[in-house]
Amino acid sequence: MQRNATTRFPILLVHGLFGFDRVGPLELFHHVKQALRTAGARVFIPYVSATHSNEARGEQLLAQMERVLEGTGAAKVNLIGHGQGVLAARYAAALAPDTVASVTSVSGPNQGSELADFLRKALTPGRLPEHVANRVATLFADFITLLSGQAQLPQNAIAALAALTTEGVGAFNDKYPQGLPQNWGGHGPQLVNGVRYYSWSGTVQDTPSQNGDQMADSLNDFCRAFSKYFTTEAGQNDGIVGRFSSHLGKVIRSNYPMSHLDTINPHTGEGLRKGSNATELYVRHAERLRLVGL
């Protein structure tokens, strides 16, 4: 059956921490971009720093939104962010609501990440471990940038980590609360300043991954290991972000059987768990946006 995801406004897929469009054969939004385009959507992947604060990445996103609007002649864009990309999208929508039709959070740390809390506490401020971690992470981000063949952007790994902690996101939320639920685990307002807000996420599964893609399976095994560091949302997280911490606007679902990396769909294999086809979720959401005139 021919899908119709011809949204009124272009879609921007905003990657999160350490994100990129493509490095060699590895593409974070694997199949998603092409599937959306096949279904009729205009899709772009903005280029923002792999590691930096939410505000810095948000400013970069705003600049690229302007280019997309100029190039397409559209009045607005639909922002779909993954991980920290959600916070950049929320920032852009808060500062320029007239140019944003919708913000969709996919596995977004909208109340912070318990894993980030754990990692930040493990790095003592001002001492060698923090400097070493910052240097290694920055070098890794620069390496990804070099492989992707794109111009380098500023990187700041420690700022990125601090921005993802419960405290860091709490300060961010005080400034940019649009779409946030008033009650823990609830829905947030779906329409704020003319911008519609949506979210979905998953929970990591106890059984080992068998997606037919060795790299993706290994990454998901890491997510399953990381999930053990959660206490508030123990057993209710995707390995990086807690289920209820991800809620924003209209919550489509927050317990898909998917890890944090499943929802960005890096797989090349076909052995996906039932209900864990991320590409289908993105196309279905674009159809949802089309039906409400976005």
Secondary structure, 3 states (H helix, E strand, C coil): CCCCCCCCCCEEEECCCCCCCEECCEECCCCHHHHHHHCCCCEECCCCCCCCCHHHHHHHHHHHHHHHHHHHCCCCEEEEEECHHHHHHHHHHHHCHHHEEEEEEECCCCCCCHHHHHHHHHCCCCCHHHHHHHHHHHHHHHHHHHHHCCCCCCCCHHHHHHHHCHHHHHHHHHHCCCCCCCCCCCCCCCEECCEEEEEEEECCCCCCCCCCCHHHHHHHHHHHHHHHHCCCCCCCECCCCECHHHCCCEEEEEEECCCCCHHHCCCCCCCCCCCCCHHHHHHHHHHHHHHCCC
